[in-house]
Amino acid sequence: MDNRRRKFLTAAGGVVAASTVARSALAALPEIVTQDRADTVVSSPEHDVHYTPVTTLNGWTLPWRLNEGVKEFHLVAEPVVRELSPGFIAHLWGYNGQSPGPTIEVVEGDQVRIFVTNRLPERTSVHWHGQRLPNGMDGVSGLNQKAIEPGQTFMYEFTAKRAGTFMYHPHSDEMTQMAMGMMGCWVTHPKSTSEAIGSVDRDFCFLLNAYDIEPGSYTPRIMTMADFNIWTWNSRVFPGIDSLNVRLNDRVRIRIGNLTMTNHPIHLHGHEFEVTGTDGGATPPQSRWPEVTADIAVGQMRQIEFTANELGDWAFHCHKSHHTMNAMGHDVPTLIGVDHRGVAEKISDVIPDYMVMGERGMADMSEMEMPLPENTIPMMAGQGPYGSVEMGGMFSVLKVREDQPHNDYSDPGWYQQPKGTQARPVDEPSPTAIRTDQAGDSLMSRSQENKEAIEVQVRKPGKHNHS
Ligand SMILES: [Cu+2]
């Protein structure tokens, strides 16, 4: 959570780039850079760049080296330990120490060479989702290339022809490898800005992914097709997802890719945005319209943009309510309205730790001191300044502040509501409901009167000829 430390680490990590690599070393494979934590690492490019570098939520950007005009990257496919939220870890597969893998960030027209080393127990390949490239570089094992066997390194090489938002993921035993967390973002910045791709002050990216991890276990079940219980952004769940911290009036771009098995309507509070790009490139400006929720289907990417001109802490989340819920929120019977008095005591005689769940709704679950199995997370765990946010999973906060310095992505803390601008309790006693007796009665009697007539019409169509 300490951005100053993060920035320092990135600056140190960035040393891998061009100038420091001796000529003789360029014959060898590029150095392997790995990341051991799930913090958001703010990119600070070594050289002046004409674009705002992308910030990967709870992720990082892979350093490259320049080898005779070619940007060289080294991805390592390997088992990783990922912290999904503080205190909750998963044994996943990913790249360079994390799942998702690092973001690859280049400029339109760059010649790119990516070395992929396979340290998994099975073969793999990498597909560069959405890119224009030679057919043999598309990464479908068996179709475009031989699979990368464990221990092998393959080289992919192509020109980043089109500016836009892309993903990368295996195209070899996909079901297993994607269920285990193998994926990453790819951003190609335009050579220069245009009407279709303007400049922004903040540029964020993340992938939607999901896991099926039994409470108390560490490894996702890979055969699951629909019944996932951990809904994540970049393999993190709220409150483990960092907030998006911006300055008032910043132009903000967020790139979101979906590699789960279902669609996610991503909803932003307090602002309207436009979808300025898809996985096929920038959307023509004439085709854009304002909205507050963008549905992102499986395999799609959407790039949204808005001006952050409302101060505050604005919720930003998937609108499928089960996707803002962590494990333990599933397969629980509905007990609203059921009176449990006495029942819990009786059951406790047989099952010691028995607890009644959800008789007044599920909100209590967020504050319940329920004994959890080892290594899981309460279904709704995030705390806000006014109590539990009663959310988990795919949820974060857009923090808009007047004094957030440019290029500073650190968390400014909770928003202080100006006096008199917050919903508050009212002390007046609630008046008795006005019963609209007359209207109610007449509606009731009318429906009684009509009942027979309707039944007749239904039973004997055509026999009631009023003409
Ligand atoms: Cu969702």
Boltz pocket constraint, residues with backbone or C-beta under 6 A from the ligand:
constraints:
  - pocket:
      binder: B
      contacts: [[A, 231], [A, 263], [A, 264], [A, 265], [A, 318], [A, 319], [A, 320], [A, 323], [A, 394]]
      max_distance: 6.0
